[in-house]
């Protein structure tokens, strides 16, 4: 398996190419977060990869290096919006917001996955893009670090759920805490496990 590179960016032909990825589709709690990154092609951090293949300490080091030289945009979609839109549409909206948040408008956008958000710029969807495109890999790292920090902040307010280390995913610990303490306002009520708990509590 080769590391992500700039081949897809170079093929776009544009001067400014943004890579976009999102994180947080699967968790039972917390927002969906997307990031758009325009790398400085002369200062690409070493070791970029799909954030899921990196350790937390390595992601945090790369997050600092990416932010030092790249243009960054973040898009956040709240739990209320996720419940209203559904998580797929929420993910696409988070990516749209991330591109809109960039300090400059890119000439082309590379999007991880097989669907494109509504963008004014030309865009290309790349399945497995976070393992192929350096820009998308960088976006996956920054999005993951940003969301993990958001969940750690929420964990200080709601410590019983363990969000500082499970990030809102449906771990046995999280499920046990839900059984003991119930659902809070940061849980996604449209997700089946949360909806089932609420239905049971209403009986």
N, C-alpha and C positions, 0 to 999 in steps of 0.2 A: 504494500500500500504506500503510495507516494504522498508527500505532504501537499497541502493546498498551495497553488501558485497563482500567478497573474495571467495565465493563458486566456482565461475567459474574459478578463478585463481588457487585454490587448486585442482580442477578437472584436470587441465592441467598436473600436476605432475612436471613441470619444475621448476627450481629454480628462473629463471627470466621470469616473464610474463608481457608483455606490453599490456595496453589497448589503443585503438586508436579511435578517433572520429574527425569529421570535422565540421566546421561551415561556413556558407556563401554560401550555394547552391542557396538560393532564392533571394538574393538582386539583384538590377539592376545595382549596381556599386561595385567596390572593388574586392579584391582577395578572393579566397577560402583558408581557413587556417585549417590545421589539426594539431593535437597534439598526440604524443605517450607518455605514462607515465608508468614507472615501479615504483610502490609504494614500500616503505619500509614497509613490513607487520607488523613491530613492532612500526611503527609511522604513522599510517593512520589518516589523519585529520578527526575530527568529523564533521558530517553533509554533507558529500559528496552526491551529487544528480545530476540528469540531470540538466544541466546549465539553461535550460528553466524554471525550477521550482524554481529557486533561484533569489533573488533580485540582482541588480547590486552591491550594497555594500557588500552583502554576498559573491558573486562570487569573488570580489576583495580580501576579507580577505582570502578566501580559496585558491586563486591563490598563495598568499604569503606563506601559510602553506604548500601547495603541493610542491612548488619550494624549500622549505627549506630542505626537506628530500627525495624527489623522483628524479629519473632520467627523464629528459624531452627532447623530440625531437620535433621540429616544422617543418612543411612543408607548403610552401606558393606557390600557383599557381596564376599567374598574370591574369589580364583581357584579355590580348592578347592571353594567352594560353587557357583560358576558351572559348573564341570565336573560337579558332582553334580546340580544342578537343571536345567540348560540356561539359556542367557542370557536368554530371555524371562522365565522364572520368577524368575531372579536379579534382573532389573530390577524386577519387581513386588514382590519381597521388599525390595529396597533402598528403594522408595517407601514401603512399609508401615513400615519402620524409621525413615524420615525423619519421617513423621507422628508416630510414637510418641515420637520424640526432641524434639518441640516442647515448650517449657516450659509451654504451656497447650494444652488440647484444643480444636480448632476446631469450630465449629458445622456447617461444610460443607467439603468438600475438592474442589478442581478439579484434575484429573489430565490431564497431556498424553498424548494418544494415544487409542486406541480400546478399551483394556482397563483395568479397575480392579483395584488390589491389594485384598487382604482388609483391610477397615477397619471399625472400629466406628462411624465417623461416616458420615452420608450423603455421597455423592460423585457427581461428574459427570465423565465422560470427554470431553475436547475435542480432536478431531483438529486438529493445528496450533496447539495451545493456547499454545505459547511465543511465537507471533506475534500472539495475540489477547488473552490475559489478562495484565495487569500482574503479578499474583502468580506465575503460571507462568513468565513471562519472568524475573522476579527469581530464581526457583528454578533456572532453567536456567543463569543466570549464576553463582550461588554454587556450584552443583554442578560446573560446568566449571572454575572457578578452584580449587576444593578438589581435584578429581581431578588437574588439571595439576600442582599442588604435590606431591601424593602421588607422581606419576610422576617428577617432578624429584628427589624424595628417593630413589626407587628407582634413578634414573640415577646417583646418586653411588656406589651400591653396585655397579651393573652398567653402567658407562659405555659399553660397546661397542655397545649397542643404540640409543643416541640417544633414549632416552625423554624427556629433558628438552625435546625439541622435536617428536618425533613422537607422544608420549603413548601409545605402545604400539600405534599403528595399523600396518597392514601396508604401510609405505612400502618402496620399493626399498632404501633404506639399512637398514631393519630386517631385510628378507629376506636381504640380503647378510651382515649380522652373524650371523644365524641359521645361514647356510650355513658361515660361518667358525668360529663359536664354539659352535654348538649351542643347545639349549633350556635355560632356567634354571627355577627353581622358581616364578617369577612369570608364566610363559607358560600360556595356557589350552590344556590338552592335548585338550580336546574340540573345539577349532576345527580345521577340516580342514587348513589349512597346517601347523599344529604337529603334528597327528596324523600327517600324511604324513612329516614330517621324522623323527619318532620311529620310525615304521614302517621307514623307510629305514635308520636307525641300528641297528635291531635285526636287520637281515638279515645 
